Amino acid sequence: MRRHTPAAITCFSIACAAAHAGIVIDFNELAGNGASWSGDTYQSMGVVFSTTPEASLYAWGKDTSTYQSNFIYASTAFHANAAVHADFTDGYANFVSFSVVDSDTAAKQWNAQIFDAQGNMIDSIADTAGNADASAVFSFSRDQYDIARFVFNPSDDFESLDNFAFTAVPTPATASIFTIAGIIALKRRRA
């Protein structure tokens, strides 16, 4: 009977957990009040945010008396008027959800899209919902891990994003690292 070492079991458990871990980003660690922030802030969590070349990323919310948490947007001016992109860096996602924040009552149509690694649009959502407490939640769910990019396009009503969540599977290279670590652990145990 073959016995598995604790190190091998741990490596296998880490690899399985990495393949199915859900990530939720609430943006609350960002400085609010319209502060700009770097899109690679969440790269260690598997996603890099960006926007169009002429715009910047901003956070707003918790530092004001109106909002309890931060939300993000992209802008060339003061209000959300540019697309927010999210590129998955450690593999592809099969699930993405997000809240839409809209602090006024003028409901205009925003849209969100998901793309595969070749830049082909897989799916899209267009809606007018959104409110100040970020309770308008939308999601994309796929049978396979093929979402490489998420794009949110606000209307001229200046909607923002909060509570960005995704489930991603590691790329083959990342999974290989876990496999190699497991093999080394097994060989060390046998020696």
ZITA-V459445 format. One record per residue. N is the residue number from 0. RES is the residue in three letters. SS is DSSP state (A for helix, B for strand, O for the rest). BURIAL is b if it has 9 or more other ideal C-beta (glycine too) atoms within 8 Angstrom, else e. Layout:
n->[N & N]
res->[RES & RES]
ss->[SS & SS]
burial->[BURIAL & BURIAL]
This chain:
n->[0 & 1 & 2 & 3 & 4 & 5 & 6 & 7 & 8 & 9 & 10 & 11 & 12 & 13 & 14 & 15 & 16 & 17 & 18 & 19 & 20 & 21 & 22 & 23 & 24 & 25 & 26 & 27 & 28 & 29 & 30 & 31 & 32 & 33 & 34 & 35 & 36 & 37 & 38 & 39 & 40 & 41 & 42 & 43 & 44 & 45 & 46 & 47 & 48 & 49 & 50 & 51 & 52 & 53 & 54 & 55 & 56 & 57 & 58 & 59 & 60 & 61 & 62 & 63 & 64 & 65 & 66 & 67 & 68 & 69 & 70 & 71 & 72 & 73 & 74 & 75 & 76 & 77 & 78 & 79 & 80 & 81 & 82 & 83 & 84 & 85 & 86 & 87 & 88 & 89 & 90 & 91 & 92 & 93 & 94 & 95 & 96 & 97 & 98 & 99 & 100 & 101 & 102 & 103 & 104 & 105 & 106 & 107 & 108 & 109 & 110 & 111 & 112 & 113 & 114 & 115 & 116 & 117 & 118 & 119 & 120 & 121 & 122 & 123 & 124 & 125 & 126 & 127 & 128 & 129 & 130 & 131 & 132 & 133 & 134 & 135 & 136 & 137 & 138 & 139 & 140 & 141 & 142 & 143 & 144 & 145 & 146 & 147 & 148 & 149 & 150 & 151 & 152 & 153 & 154 & 155 & 156 & 157 & 158 & 159 & 160 & 161 & 162 & 163 & 164 & 165 & 166 & 167 & 168 & 169 & 170 & 171 & 172 & 173 & 174 & 175 & 176 & 177 & 178 & 179 & 180 & 181 & 182 & 183 & 184 & 185 & 186 & 187 & 188 & 189 & 190]
res->[MET & ARG & ARG & HIS & THR & PRO & ALA & ALA & ILE & THR & CYS & PHE & SER & ILE & ALA & CYS & ALA & ALA & ALA & HIS & ALA & GLY & ILE & VAL & ILE & ASP & PHE & ASN & GLU & LEU & ALA & GLY & ASN & GLY & ALA & SER & TRP & SER & GLY & ASP & THR & TYR & GLN & SER & MET & GLY & VAL & VAL & PHE & SER & THR & THR & PRO & GLU & ALA & SER & LEU & TYR & ALA & TRP & GLY & LYS & ASP & THR & SER & THR & TYR & GLN & SER & ASN & PHE & ILE & TYR & ALA & SER & THR & ALA & PHE & HIS & ALA & ASN & ALA & ALA & VAL & HIS & ALA & ASP & PHE & THR & ASP & GLY & TYR & ALA & ASN & PHE & VAL & SER & PHE & SER & VAL & VAL & ASP & SER & ASP & THR & ALA & ALA & LYS & GLN & TRP & ASN & ALA & GLN & ILE & PHE & ASP & ALA & GLN & GLY & ASN & MET & ILE & ASP & SER & ILE & ALA & ASP & THR & ALA & GLY & ASN & ALA & ASP & ALA & SER & ALA & VAL & PHE & SER & PHE & SER & ARG & ASP & GLN & TYR & ASP & ILE & ALA & ARG & PHE & VAL & PHE & ASN & PRO & SER & ASP & ASP & PHE & GLU & SER & LEU & ASP & ASN & PHE & ALA & PHE & THR & ALA & VAL & PRO & THR & PRO & ALA & THR & ALA & SER & ILE & PHE & THR & ILE & ALA & GLY & ILE & ILE & ALA & LEU & LYS & ARG & ARG & ARG & ALA]
ss->[O & O & O & O & O & A & A & A & A & A & A & A & A & A & A & A & A & A & A & A & O & B & B & B & B & O & O & O & O & O & O & O & O & O & B & B & O & O & A & A & A & A & A & A & A & O & B & B & B & B & B & O & O & O & O & B & B & B & B & B & O & O & O & O & O & O & O & O & O & O & B & B & B & B & B & O & O & O & O & O & O & B & O & B & B & B & B & B & O & O & B & B & B & B & B & B & B & B & B & B & B & O & O & O & O & O & O & O & O & B & B & B & B & B & B & O & O & O & O & O & B & B & B & B & B & B & B & O & O & O & O & O & O & O & O & B & B & B & B & B & B & O & O & O & O & O & B & O & B & B & B & B & B & O & O & O & O & O & O & B & B & B & B & B & B & B & B & B & B & B & O & A & A & A & A & A & A & A & A & A & A & A & A & A & A & A & A & A & A & A & O]
burial->[e & e & e & e & b & e & b & b & b & b & b & b & e & b & b & e & e & b & b & e & e & e & b & e & b & e & b & e & e & b & e & b & e & e & b & e & b & e & b & e & e & b & b & e & e & b & b & b & b & e & b & e & e & e & b & e & b & b & b & b & b & b & e & b & e & e & b & e & b & b & b & b & b & b & b & e & e & e & e & b & b & b & b & b & b & b & b & b & e & e & b & b & b & b & b & b & b & b & b & b & b & b & e & e & e & e & e & e & e & b & b & b & b & b & b & b & e & e & e & e & e & b & e & e & b & e & b & e & b & b & b & e & e & b & e & b & e & b & e & b & e & b & e & e & b & b & b & b & b & b & b & b & b & b & b & e & b & b & b & b & b & b & b & b & b & b & b & b & b & b & e & e & e & b & b & e & e & b & b & e & b & b & e & e & b & b & e & e & b & e & e]
